[in-house]
Amino acid sequence: MTRAPLRQPPRTGRPVPPSPEDVTRDSDQDLRAVALGATLYTPGIRPDLVRDVRRQTELGAGSIVLCLEDSVADDDLPTAEANVEAALRTLSEDVDAATLPQLFLRVRTPDHFARLLDRLGDRALDALSGVVLPKFEDGPESGARWFEVLDAANAGRPAARRLLVMPILESPAIMHRESRTEALADVRELLLARRSDVLAVRIGATDLSSVYGLRRPSHLTVHDVQVLASVIGDVVNVLGRARDGFVVAGPVWEHYPDSDRVFRTQLRTTPFQEAGDLQLRRQLLLEGFDGLLREVTLDRANGLTGKTVIHPRHVPLVHAMSVVSDEEYSDASDVLANATGGVAASRYGNKMNEMKPHHAWAERTMLRARAFGVTTPDVTYVDLLERSLP
């Protein structure tokens, strides 16, 4: 395969890029939050959850949610609860915890959470990294109740095995403009008070869209739907601040491969031509993955980290887009190496690095590098995507 020559930066004085770390429940919490990557939702009604978890972990899923909420019909909930209970007991007894992904349980309400704790017991809970809390912002009392149940779950558990939570913001109080500011302020106050218990904050785009009877098609991103985009911007504004904020995950990509196309793709031809792999571009378009790639790119530009996904084929694509490029790593290294401020040209010669304003970005980039690694100068995102698809 013939590739066009790539402009490479000077290597003098540049730190050696890190390899991706093996992220476990014993890793520091900030790294665990970034390493969630593509969080794969699996309905609890599936009959062989143990096989599903093991297989998806082998294929690269670093975080999986066993869902007992919207993905399970009310009539099927008893069956789904039995499936989840059996799976967690098997995973906690038969599998070395170090081989498990970050595994979460999505429950329905605080009372449902409490009831499941009594049913599962401490041993089954050992397989879990945490719990996903839907519709978290339904009033301050609801949020406080979630943490009351969490404290009961963690009572007596070793610090390394305590459950963390991922609240989902998805209620009308967040969607409606007149109540959003107060609701987000209440959420921020509560979550900051429980900072060590919160792994990440998630945004429930499907429930938020339902407030207006909307559903985005696969050729548009959440950032193209203005009522959703305004919510995302405000959530990041209040909860994703560099100084004291949380990792805020990107909303779910709910489309399966092979979606119909309406508008012309924005997946440029040139990078694939330069890599000599136009067939890869064709495959991405045929399976509708260009929309996902665009949304992941816009997510990061808008302060979101990671992605909720519903199909195993989405996972490697999101992770490929999470790898830090050599250019990003070079810039971040230079920014962090300069403690006195000032400006300097990027080693790539295509931008200005302003040391103080770019410092928080550089720290976040280095955290992502620890989770997903760094490319070498001759590797492009086309190469990473190529390796992500069979």
N, C-alpha and C positions, 0 to 999 in steps of 0.2 A: 504494500500500500504506500503510495507516494503522498507525502504531506508537504504543504507549503512551509517554508522556513518560518520559525517563530522568533520574534524578538525576545531575547533573554536579558534579564537585568544583571548587573555586576554581582558576583557572589561574595566579594570581599566583605568580611565582617558580618555576614548575615548568619543568624542562628540556624542551627540544623532544625528543620521542621519536625514536629513530633509525629510519631505514629499514633493511630487511634488507640485510646486506652480501652482496656476491658472494663466497662462500666457495670458495676454490681450495686446491690443495695448497701454495700459498705462504702461506696464512693461518696465524695462530698456532694451535698444536696444540689448546689448550683450546677455541677456537671451532670448529675442525674436528670435535672430538668431539661437541659439542652439536648442530652442524648436520647430523650424520648423519641425524637425524629418523627417518623410516620407511625402514629398510634393506631393500631388496627383494631377495629371494633368487631366482635364476634357475638352473635346472638346466643344467649344462654339456652335457647331451645334446641340448638344443634346437639345431636345424639352422642357424639364422641368428641367432647371438648379436649380431652387429654391428647388425643391424636392431633387435633387442630393446633393446640398450643405447641406441641413438640415439633410438628412439621413446619409451622410458620417461623418458629425460632431458628430452626436449621436453615431456613431460606433467608434469614436476615432480619426478621422483625425483632426490634429491641423493646417494644412496649405493646402490650395487648390488653384490651378491655373485654371482660366477660360481661355482657349487657343483660340486665333484667328489667330495663325500663322500656323505652319506646319501641325497641326492636322485638319485643315479646308481647303478644296479645294477652289481654287480661285473662282469658280462659286458659291460656297455656302457661301462666305463671307458676303454678305448682310443679308442673313438669320441668320447667326451666330451672326452678330452684333446686329440684332434686338432681338435675344434671350438673349444675354448678357445684353443689355440695360434694357429689361423688368425684368430680374432677379435681377439686381442691384437695380432698383427702388423698387421692392417688398421687397428685403432684407433690404434696408435702411429704409423703412417705417413701415414694419410689424414686424421686429425682433429686439429685444433688442441687441444693438451692442455688449454687453458683452457676448452674446451667440454665436456670429459668430466666425468662425475660423480666422486665418490670411488668408485673401482672396486676391488673386492677379489676375491681368489681364495681359495676355501675348499678346502684340501687335506685329505688323510687322515691322514698321519703325518709326522714329521720326515723320514724317508727318502723319502717321496713328494714332499715339498717340495723336497728336494735334487735328486731326479731331474728334477723339472719345471724347476728352475733351469737345469740343463744343457741341457734340451731347448729352453727358451724363448729364452735369451740376453738380453743387456742391452737390445736394442732393443724386444723385446716387453714386457719388464718396465716400460718407460717409460709404458705405458698404465695401470699399476697404482698405486694409492695404498698398498696393503698386502695382508696375508694374514690370513685367519681361521684360527685354530688350534683344531681340535676336541679335546675331551677333554683339555684342557691339563693338568688336575690329576692325571693318572695317575702320581703320584709325582714327587718333585723332579728325578729324572734326566730324565724326559720333558720337563719344562719347560725345563731347561737345554739339552737337545738342540735344542729348537725355536730357541732363541736362537743356538746355534752355527751353525745353517743360515742364520738371518737375517743374522748377521754376514758370512757368506760371500756372501750375496746383495747386501749393501750395500757390500761392499769395492770401493772405487774409484768408487762412484756419487756424484754431486753431492749435497750435503746437502739441497737442495730436492727431490731425487728419491729419497731413501732410502725404503725400504718400512717401513711401520709395521705393527703386529700388533694383532689383536683376539682375545685368548684367549676360548674358550668353556668355561665351567664346567658339566660335564654328566655326570660319572662317578659311580658308586656311592659313591666315597669322600666326595663332597660330600653325597650324599643320606642316607647312613647317619649317624645321630646320633653314634655312638661314635667315628667317624673324622673327622667334619666339622671340629671345632675345629683339630686338628693339620693337616689338609689345607689349610684356609683360611689358617692361619698360614704354612705353607710357601709358598703362592701369593703371599701378601702380601709376604713377604720377597724373593722372586725378582722380582716385578713392580716393587717399589719400587727395587730395584737397577738395573732396566732401564727406569726411568720414562720416559725420552725416546723409547723405542721403542714404547710402548704407547699406542694411541689411545683405546681403550675396552675394557671387559670385558663380555662377553655371557653370558647364562644360557640353557642349553639345556633348556628346560622339557620338550620331547618326550622326550629321552633320560632325564631325571630321572624323569619319570612312568613310563617303562617299567620302572624298577627295581621298582615295585610293581604293574605291570600296569594302570596307570591311563591314562585319556584324558579330559580335561575336555570337556564338551559346550559348544556355543556360547552357551548361556544362563548359563554360569558363568564366572568369571574365574579366573586363576591364584591370586588372593588368596582365593578361596573354597575351594580345595583345600588343606587344612591342611598336609599333608606338603610340598607345594610352597611354600606361604607361609612356612613356617619356614625353608626353605633361602634364599629370597629375602631374608628379614629378616636372616639371618646373613651372607649375602654383602654386603649393603649395610653392615651393622655393621662388617665387617672391611675391606672394599675401597672403600666409598663415603663415607668420612669427609670432612667439609668441609675439614679442615686439610691432609691429605696423600693424599686418596683419588683414585679414578678415576671417570670417567663409567661408570656401570653401566647397560647398556641393558635395556629391558623384553623379556621372553621373546616368542617368536613367537606371533602370532595366526594360527592354522593353518586357520581356517574360511573357505570361500568364501561369496559372497553366496547368499541364498535358503535358509539353514539353517532347519530346522523349529524351532518355538518350543514349549517345554513350560511355562515359567512366565511370569507376567505381567511385562511390561517395567517397568524403573525409569526409563525416559526420560520425564520429566515433560512434561505437556501445556502447562502455563502459559507457558513461554518461547516456544513456537511460536504459541500463541494471541496473545500480546502482539506478536509479530512478524508476525502475520497470515499464517502459513504452516504450517497444519496438514498440508498435503499433503506438505511436506518430512518431517515427523515420520512420516507414513505410509510414505513411501518408505524412510526409514531402518529402520523396523520390518520392512517386507516383505523387505528385503535382508539383514536380520540384523545391521545395522551398530551397533545400539544396544549390543550386547555388547562390540564393539570400543571404542566410545567410553567405556563404563564402565571397561573394563580400562585404557585409556590414562590416565584420570583417577586411578584407584587406583594405577597405576604411579608417577605423579609424586608422589602423596601418600606413597608408600612409598620414595622416594629413587631411582627409576629415571628415566632420561632416554632418550627415543627408543624405537623399537620395531622388532622384526624382523617383516616381513610377507612374504606369499607371493603376493599378488594385487595388480596395479596399482591396483585401485579402493581399496585400503586406504591408499595413499600420501597422497592429498590430504586424507583425513579425519584422519590422524595429524598432518599438518602444520597443518591448521586448528586442532587442539587444542593445538598447540605455540606458537601466537601468544600474545604477552603481552598481557593485557587492560590497558586504561587504568587500571583500579583497581590491578592488580599493579604497573604501572610507577610510578604515583603513590606508592604505599607504598614501593617500593624506592628511589626517588629521595630521598624524605624520610629514610629510614634512612641511606643512604650520605652524605647531606649533613650529618649530625650526628655529629661525631667524639667528642663528650664523653659520650655515653650518655643515659640518661633515657628517658622515655616520652612519647608524644603520641598524640592521636586521629588516626586515618586521615582524610585529606581527604574520604573518602566517608562518614565519620561512623558506621561500622558495626563498627569494631574498634580495638584498641590496637596501635600500633607501638612495640615495645621495642627501642631502637636497637642495643644490643650483642648480645642473643640473636638478633635478626633479621638481623644483618649478613651472615652467610654466605648466608642465603636471598636477600638483596637482590643480592649479587654474582652468584649463579647466575641470578637473574631477568634481570639486565642482560645476561648472556652469551646467554641465550635470546632476548632482545630483539634483539641484534645478528644472530642467526641467522635469526629468523623475523618480526621486526618487532613493532609495537605497534598495537593498535586505537585508533581515535578513540572518544570517549565515547559516540557514538551507534551504534556497531557492537557487536553481540553475537555470541556463538558461533553462534547460529542463522544470522546473516548469513554467517559464515565457512563453515559447513557447506553452506549453500545454494550458495555459489560453488564448492564442492568437488565437487558432483555435477552431472552433465549434465542 
